[in-house]
Amino acid sequence: MNKPADALLLIAPGCPHCQSVLHSLSALVKNGNIGRLETVNIAVHPEAAQEANTRTVPWMRIGNYELSGNYSPGELKDWAEKAASGVASADYIRELLEQQKLNLAIRHLHDHPEQLSQVLKLMLEENASLSVKFGIGAIFEELAGSERLQDLAPQLGALTLDKKASIRADAAYYLGLSHSPLAREWLTPLLQDPQQDVREIAAESLDMLETQT
């Protein structure tokens, strides 16, 4: 059995949802879904909000996951279980992108670089929202040329063989952003792809790699 995650909750006077979230998290502590709960009133300790880099309450950290807003008891229990298991980072990144919290998603991936491959799982989701799709592109653009994105090049290369043209096109674009010298071996075959937009993106990415040499 996984050890329950600990939680931190920031609240403030006049917050319409703080009381219900506090009640829900307290119930999770009582039931053993959360190991320990620390609650801070940011009106008394504003430095806590500064440390958390938030202006929104209720704000909570459950394990490694930072969340804000009015979550239901069921949703909080779900996040507590995910935090304890440590295997749901794709769900967390999706949550952040759907809430248009791109900076927090990038910060999370910076702190947990081993989870960057989870973004590829989001690429493959057929029903992904526009916020998620745009967010994925913004994450890779932020990481352009980084060692972390270069390490992801083989996995992106595998996606150039995907049956969906949109996935092949995205993979081609991100391979160009990677600046990896290995990217050419996956991009060159795409110059003969049956879809024109895939061919064009592959050519642009190859040109991008040439400017990096």
C-alpha positions, -999 to 999 in steps of 0.1 A, spaced: 0 0 0 13 35 -9 21 59 18 -5 87 18 7 121 6 8 151 29 -11 183 20 -8 221 24 -38 243 22 -38 281 19 -70 299 28 -81 335 34 -110 354 50 -140 359 27 -130 330 4 -163 314 -7 -148 279 -12 -120 277 14 -143 262 41 -156 234 19 -121 225 7 -108 225 42 -136 203 53 -130 178 25 -92 177 31 -97 172 68 -120 143 61 -93 128 39 -68 130 68 -94 114 91 -99 85 66 -62 80 60 -62 92 24 -39 121 34 -11 117 59 -10 152 73 -27 185 65 -12 220 72 -36 249 69 -23 285 66 -43 317 66 -25 339 42 -40 370 58 -19 362 88 10 347 70 12 363 35 47 349 31 31 315 26 14 327 -6 46 343 -18 65 310 -13 37 292 -31 37 318 -59 0 321 -58 -27 348 -54 -55 324 -55 -73 306 -27 -81 279 -19 -47 268 -30 -34 234 -21 -3 211 -26 -11 174 -23 22 156 -26 39 171 -57 6 183 -72 -4 220 -68 -41 228 -73 -63 258 -68 -100 264 -68 -131 246 -56 -125 209 -59 -152 184 -48 -145 158 -21 -143 131 -48 -119 151 -69 -96 158 -39 -97 121 -29 -87 112 -65 -58 136 -64 -47 123 -30 -46 88 -44 -27 100 -75 -2 118 -54 4 87 -32 9 65 -63 32 90 -80 21 77 -115 -5 102 -127 17 131 -139 0 131 -173 -33 137 -156 -18 166 -136 -2 182 -166 -35 179 -185 -53 196 -155 -29 225 -155 -31 230 -193 -69 229 -193 -69 256 -166 -44 275 -188 -17 274 -161 11 269 -185 38 284 -163 29 260 -135 31 231 -159 65 242 -172 77 247 -136 64 212 -126 83 197 -156 114 216 -147 113 202 -112 104 167 -124 122 164 -158 116 126 -158 79 133 -163 84 151 -197 76 119 -215 41 121 -200 35 150 -224 37 126 -253 8 107 -238 -13 138 -240 -3 142 -276 -20 109 -284 -53 117 -267 -79 120 -294 -103 141 -274 -77 166 -260 -90 201 -257 -75 230 -276 -60 243 -244 -41 211 -240 -30 209 -276 -17 245 -275 -2 240 -241 18 210 -254 33 231 -282 41 259 -258 59 234 -234 81 221 -262 88 256 -275 99 266 -240 123 236 -240 137 241 -275 173 230 -277 174 218 -242 190 185 -232 157 173 -218 140 177 -252 170 161 -270 167 131 -248 131 128 -259 140 127 -296 138 89 -300 103 89 -286 93 117 -309 109 98 -337 87 68 -331 57 91 -334 67 101 -369 54 66 -378 19 72 -363 -11 65 -385 -25 100 -378 -11 128 -399 -16 153 -371 6 133 -348 33 129 -375 32 167 -381 35 175 -344 63 151 -339 82 166 -369 78 201 -355 90 191 -320 120 172 -335 131 204 -351 128 222 -318 149 195 -301 180 205 -321 190 168 -318 214 156 -345 195 123 -344 163 141 -356 173 140 -393 169 102 -395 132 105 -386 125 138 -404 140 129 -438 115 101 -446 87 125 -438 97 145 -469 78 117 -488 48 117 -464 14 114 -482 2 145 -464 14 179 -477 14 196 -443 36 168 -428 60 172 -457 62 210 -452 67 208 -415 94 181 -419 112 203 -444 110 234 -421 123 213 -392 152 201 -413 160 237 -422 158 246 -385 184 219 -377 207 232 -404 207 266 -388 219 250 -355 249 233 -371 
